């Protein structure tokens, strides 16, 4: 993971440590958005990983989808 991706991952890790236990496990997607964010940053780096994470969080609303939504591979268009 690049240095910038590690910096971007810090708030996600803080959320998982501090707030996630209180929010509960009511996720619409599998993997959860925080797990998705960490995987996207690991696979794609800071810029594309942050973009994929923002798109995923944008889909998480009452009229959005549900189910399995993995991080796309490098060859997939994202």
DSSP file (Angstrom, degrees, kcal/mol; ACC not computed):
  #  RESIDUE AA STRUCTURE BP1 BP2  ACC     N-H-->O    O-->H-N    N-H-->O    O-->H-N    TCO  KAPPA ALPHA  PHI   PSI    X-CA   Y-CA   Z-CA
    1    1 A X              0   0    0      0, 0.0    41,-0.1     0, 0.0    42,-0.1   0.000 360.0 360.0 360.0 135.6    0.0    0.0    0.0
    2    2 A X     >  -     0   0    0     39,-0.3     4,-2.2     1,-0.1     5,-0.2  -0.239 360.0-108.9 -70.4 163.7    1.4    3.4   -0.9
    3    3 A X  H  > S+     0   0    0      1,-0.2     4,-2.0     2,-0.2     5,-0.1   0.910 120.2  49.4 -60.8 -44.0    2.0    6.0    1.8
    4    4 A X  H  > S+     0   0    0      1,-0.2     4,-2.3     2,-0.2    -1,-0.2   0.883 109.5  52.0 -64.8 -37.8   -0.9    8.2    0.6
    5    5 A X  H  > S+     0   0    0      2,-0.2     4,-1.7     1,-0.2    -1,-0.2   0.879 107.8  52.4 -65.1 -37.1   -3.2    5.1    0.7
    6    6 A X  H  X S+     0   0    0     -4,-2.2     4,-0.9     2,-0.2    -2,-0.2   0.889 108.9  49.9 -64.2 -38.9   -2.1    4.4    4.2
    7    7 A X  H >X S+     0   0    0     -4,-2.0     3,-0.7     1,-0.2     4,-0.6   0.918 111.0  49.0 -64.9 -43.3   -2.9    8.0    5.2
    8    8 A X  H 3X S+     0   0    0     -4,-2.3     4,-0.6     1,-0.2     3,-0.3   0.800 107.5  56.8 -65.2 -28.7   -6.4    7.6    3.6
    9    9 A X  H 3X S+     0   0    0     -4,-1.7     4,-2.6     1,-0.2    -1,-0.2   0.710  87.9  78.7 -76.6 -20.3   -6.9    4.3    5.4
   10   10 A X  H <X S+     0   0    0     -4,-0.9     4,-2.4    -3,-0.7    -1,-0.2   0.915  93.2  46.2 -58.8 -47.7   -6.3    5.9    8.9
   11   11 A X  H  X S+     0   0    0     -4,-0.6     4,-2.4    -3,-0.3    -1,-0.2   0.868 112.7  52.1 -63.9 -32.6   -9.8    7.4    9.2
   12   12 A X  H  X S+     0   0    0     -4,-0.6     4,-2.4     2,-0.2    -2,-0.2   0.929 111.1  46.3 -66.4 -44.6  -11.4    4.1    8.0
   13   13 A X  H  X S+     0   0    0     -4,-2.6     4,-1.9     2,-0.2    -2,-0.2   0.883 112.0  51.4 -65.4 -37.9   -9.4    2.2   10.6
   14   14 A X  H  X S+     0   0    0     -4,-2.4     4,-3.0    -5,-0.2     5,-0.5   0.913 109.4  50.5 -64.1 -42.4  -10.4    4.8   13.3
   15   15 A X  H  X>S+     0   0    0     -4,-2.4     5,-2.7     1,-0.2     4,-1.1   0.933 110.9  48.8 -59.0 -46.3  -14.1    4.4   12.3
   16   16 A X  H  <5S+     0   0    0     -4,-2.4     5,-0.3     1,-0.2    -1,-0.2   0.855 117.2  41.9 -63.9 -34.6  -13.9    0.6   12.6
   17   17 A X  H  <5S+     0   0    0     -4,-1.9    -2,-0.2    -5,-0.2    -1,-0.2   0.893 129.3  22.2 -78.8 -41.7  -12.2    0.8   16.0
   18   18 A X  H  <5S+     0   0    0     -4,-3.0     4,-0.3    -5,-0.2    -3,-0.2   0.919 132.2  21.9 -97.0 -51.6  -14.3    3.6   17.6
   19   19 A X  T >X5S+     0   0    0     -4,-1.1     4,-1.9    -5,-0.5     3,-1.1   0.817 104.1  72.4 -95.5 -32.9  -17.7    4.0   15.9
   20   20 A X  H 3><S+     0   0    0     -5,-2.7     4,-1.7     1,-0.3    -1,-0.1   0.858  93.9  55.6 -57.1 -40.3  -18.4    0.7   14.1
   21   21 A X  H 34 S+     0   0    0     -5,-0.3    -1,-0.3     1,-0.2    -2,-0.1   0.832 112.6  44.2 -62.4 -28.5  -19.1   -1.3   17.4
   22   22 A X  H <4 S+     0   0    0     -3,-1.1    -2,-0.2    -4,-0.3    -1,-0.2   0.813 108.8  55.6 -83.3 -31.9  -21.8    1.3   18.3
   23   23 A X  H  < S-     0   0    0     -4,-1.9    -2,-0.2     1,-0.2    -1,-0.1   0.867 100.3-144.6 -70.2 -36.4  -23.4    1.6   14.9
   24   24 A X     <  -     0   0    0     -4,-1.7     2,-0.7    -5,-0.2    -1,-0.2  -0.430  29.2 -61.4  98.1-176.8  -24.1   -2.2   14.7
   25   25 A X  S    S+     0   0    0     -2,-0.1    -1,-0.1     1,-0.1    -4,-0.0  -0.637  77.2 129.6-111.2  72.1  -24.1   -4.6   11.8
   26   26 A X        +     0   0    0     -2,-0.7     2,-0.1    -3,-0.0    -1,-0.1  -0.216  30.4 155.8-114.8  40.0  -26.7   -3.2    9.5
   27   27 A X        -     0   0    0      1,-0.1     5,-0.1     2,-0.1    -2,-0.0  -0.439  36.7-155.5 -75.9 141.1  -24.7   -3.1    6.3
   28   28 A X  S    S+     0   0    0     -2,-0.1    39,-2.0    38,-0.1     2,-0.3   0.739  76.9  47.4 -82.1 -26.3  -26.5   -3.3    3.0
   29   29 A X  E    S-a   67   0A   0     37,-0.2     2,-0.4     2,-0.1    39,-0.2  -0.766  83.2-109.5-119.0 159.2  -23.5   -4.7    1.1
   30   30 A X  E    S+a   68   0A   0     37,-2.2    39,-2.5    -2,-0.3     2,-0.2  -0.997 103.4  38.1-124.6 124.5  -21.0   -7.5    1.6
   31   31 A X  S    S-     0   0    0     -2,-0.4    38,-0.1    37,-0.2    -2,-0.1   0.591 107.1-112.4 -69.9 164.4  -18.2   -6.7    2.2
   32   32 A X     >  -     0   0    0     -2,-0.2     4,-2.8     1,-0.1     5,-0.2  -0.146  27.3-105.4 -61.3 162.8  -19.0   -3.7    4.5
   33   33 A X  H  > S+     0   0    0      1,-0.2     4,-2.5     2,-0.2     5,-0.1   0.866 121.0  50.4 -61.3 -36.9  -18.1   -0.3    3.3
   34   34 A X  H  > S+     0   0    0      2,-0.2     4,-2.1     1,-0.2    -1,-0.2   0.911 112.7  45.5 -70.1 -39.8  -15.1    0.0    5.6
   35   35 A X  H  > S+     0   0    0      2,-0.2     4,-2.2     1,-0.2    -2,-0.2   0.896 113.1  51.8 -66.4 -39.3  -13.7   -3.4    4.5
   36   36 A X  H  X S+     0   0    0     -4,-2.8     4,-2.9     2,-0.2    -2,-0.2   0.917 108.6  51.5 -60.1 -44.8  -14.4   -2.3    0.9
   37   37 A X  H  X S+     0   0    0     -4,-2.5     4,-2.4     1,-0.2     5,-0.2   0.927 110.6  46.7 -61.4 -46.5  -12.5    0.9    1.5
   38   38 A X  H  X S+     0   0    0     -4,-2.1     4,-1.9     1,-0.2    -1,-0.2   0.901 114.9  46.8 -64.2 -40.1   -9.5   -0.8    2.9
   39   39 A X  H  X S+     0   0    0     -4,-2.2     4,-2.8     2,-0.2     5,-0.2   0.900 111.6  50.8 -68.6 -39.8   -9.4   -3.3    0.1
   40   40 A X  H  X S+     0   0    0     -4,-2.9     4,-2.7     1,-0.2     5,-0.3   0.904 111.2  48.3 -64.5 -40.9   -9.9   -0.7   -2.6
   41   41 A X  H  X S+     0   0    0     -4,-2.4     4,-1.4     8,-0.2   -39,-0.3   0.884 113.7  48.0 -65.4 -38.0   -7.0    1.4   -1.1
   42   42 A X  H  < S+     0   0    0     -4,-1.9    -2,-0.2    -5,-0.2    -1,-0.2   0.931 120.0  36.3 -67.0 -46.1   -4.8   -1.7   -1.0
   43   43 A X  H  < S+     0   0    0     -4,-2.8    -2,-0.2     1,-0.1    -3,-0.2   0.887 132.2  22.6 -75.4 -40.7   -5.6   -2.9   -4.6
   44   44 A X  H  X S-     0   0    0     -4,-2.7     4,-0.5     1,-0.3     5,-0.2   0.459 100.2-121.7-114.9  -3.3   -5.8    0.5   -6.4
   45   45 A X  H  X  -     0   0    0     -4,-1.4     4,-1.4    -5,-0.3    -1,-0.3  -0.278  47.5 -51.8  85.5-176.9   -3.9    3.0   -4.4
   46   46 A X  H  > S+     0   0    0      3,-0.2     4,-2.1     2,-0.2     5,-0.2   0.919 127.6  41.2 -68.5 -48.6   -5.0    6.3   -2.8
   47   47 A X  H  > S+     0   0    0      2,-0.2     4,-2.1     1,-0.2     5,-0.1   0.981 123.5  33.5 -71.7 -57.7   -6.7    8.1   -5.7
   48   48 A X  H  X S+     0   0    0     -4,-0.5     4,-2.7     1,-0.2     5,-0.2   0.879 119.2  54.0 -67.0 -36.4   -8.6    5.3   -7.4
   49   49 A X  H  X S+     0   0    0     -4,-1.4     4,-2.1     2,-0.2    -8,-0.2   0.902 109.7  47.1 -62.7 -41.6   -9.3    3.5   -4.1
   50   50 A X  H  X S+     0   0    0     -4,-2.1     4,-2.5    -5,-0.2    -1,-0.2   0.888 112.1  51.0 -66.6 -38.5  -10.8    6.7   -2.6
   51   51 A X  H  X S+     0   0    0     -4,-2.1     4,-2.3     2,-0.2    -2,-0.2   0.932 111.1  47.2 -64.0 -45.9  -12.9    7.2   -5.8
   52   52 A X  H  X S+     0   0    0     -4,-2.7     4,-2.2     1,-0.2    -2,-0.2   0.891 112.7  50.3 -62.4 -39.4  -14.2    3.6   -5.6
   53   53 A X  H  X S+     0   0    0     -4,-2.1     4,-2.7     2,-0.2     5,-0.2   0.918 109.5  50.1 -65.5 -43.7  -14.9    4.0   -1.9
   54   54 A X  H  X S+     0   0    0     -4,-2.5     4,-2.1     1,-0.2    -2,-0.2   0.903 111.1  49.6 -62.2 -40.9  -16.8    7.3   -2.5
   55   55 A X  H  X S+     0   0    0     -4,-2.3     4,-1.1     2,-0.2    -1,-0.2   0.906 111.5  49.5 -63.6 -40.9  -18.9    5.7   -5.2
   56   56 A X  H >< S+     0   0    0     -4,-2.2     3,-0.7     1,-0.2     4,-0.5   0.935 111.5  47.0 -64.4 -47.2  -19.7    2.7   -2.9
   57   57 A X  H >< S+     0   0    0     -4,-2.7     3,-1.0     1,-0.2    -1,-0.2   0.856 107.8  58.5 -63.8 -34.2  -20.8    5.0    0.0
   58   58 A X  H 3< S+     0   0    0     -4,-2.1    -1,-0.2     1,-0.2    -2,-0.2   0.772 103.7  52.1 -64.5 -26.4  -22.9    7.0   -2.5
   59   59 A X  T << S+     0   0    0     -4,-1.1     2,-1.5    -3,-0.7     6,-0.3   0.546  85.9  95.0 -85.3  -7.5  -24.8    3.8   -3.4
   60   60 A X    <   +     0   0    0     -3,-1.0     2,-0.3    -4,-0.5    -1,-0.1  -0.639  58.6 106.4 -90.6  84.7  -25.5    3.1    0.3
   61   61 A X  S >  S-     0   0    0     -2,-1.5     3,-2.3     4,-0.2    -3,-0.0  -0.932  86.2 -87.3-149.9 169.1  -29.0    4.6    0.7
   62   62 A X  T 3  S+     0   0    0      1,-0.3    -2,-0.0    -2,-0.3    -3,-0.0   0.770 128.1  42.8 -56.3 -27.6  -32.5    3.3    1.1
   63   63 A X  T 3  S+     0   0    0      2,-0.0    -1,-0.3     0, 0.0    -3,-0.1   0.358  99.2  97.5 -99.7   5.8  -33.1    3.2   -2.7
   64   64 A X  S <  S-     0   0    0     -3,-2.3    -4,-0.1     1,-0.2    -5,-0.1  -0.115  78.9 -87.6 -81.8-175.6  -29.7    1.7   -3.4
   65   65 A X        -     0   0    0     -6,-0.3     2,-0.3     1,-0.0    -1,-0.2  -0.136  32.6-152.6 -85.0-177.4  -28.8   -1.9   -4.0
   66   66 A X        +     0   0    0      2,-0.1   -37,-0.2    -6,-0.1     2,-0.2  -0.909  44.4  52.6-144.5 171.2  -27.9   -4.7   -1.6
   67   67 A X  E    S-a   29   0A   0    -39,-2.0   -37,-2.2    -2,-0.3     2,-0.4  -0.600  91.3  -3.6 104.9-159.5  -25.9   -7.9   -1.7
   68   68 A X  E     +a   30   0A   0    -39,-0.2     2,-0.3    -2,-0.2   -37,-0.2  -0.609  56.1 165.9 -79.8 123.9  -22.4   -8.9   -2.8
   69   69 A X        -     0   0    0    -39,-2.5     3,-0.1    -2,-0.4    -2,-0.1  -0.723  15.3-170.3-140.1  84.3  -20.4   -5.9   -4.2
   70   70 A X        -     0   0    0     -2,-0.3     2,-0.3     1,-0.1   -39,-0.1  -0.270  34.6 -93.5 -76.7 162.9  -16.6   -6.7   -4.4
   71   71 A X        -     0   0    0      1,-0.1    -1,-0.1    -2,-0.0   -34,-0.0  -0.595  50.7-114.0 -69.3 130.6  -13.8   -4.3   -5.2
   72   72 A X        -     0   0    0     -2,-0.3    -1,-0.1     1,-0.1     6,-0.1  -0.320  27.9-114.3 -68.1 152.9  -13.2   -4.5   -9.0
   73   73 A X    >   -     0   0    0      1,-0.1     3,-0.8     4,-0.1    -1,-0.1  -0.240  34.1 -97.1 -74.9 171.8   -9.9   -5.9  -10.2
   74   74 A X  T 3  S+     0   0    0      1,-0.2     4,-0.1   -31,-0.1    -1,-0.1   0.817 124.5  54.6 -60.4 -31.5   -7.4   -3.7  -12.1
   75   75 A X  T 3  S+     0   0    0      2,-0.1    -1,-0.2     3,-0.0     2,-0.2   0.707  91.6  89.5 -79.4 -19.2   -8.7   -5.0  -15.4
   76   76 A X  S <  S-     0   0    0     -3,-0.8     2,-0.4     1,-0.1    -4,-0.0  -0.492  85.2-114.2 -77.2 147.3  -12.3   -4.0  -14.6
   77   77 A X              0   0    0     -2,-0.2    -1,-0.1     1,-0.1    -2,-0.1  -0.665 360.0 360.0 -77.1 133.9  -13.6   -0.6  -15.6
   78   78 A X              0   0    0     -2,-0.4    -1,-0.1    -4,-0.1    -6,-0.0   0.369 360.0 360.0-135.9 360.0  -14.4    1.3  -12.5
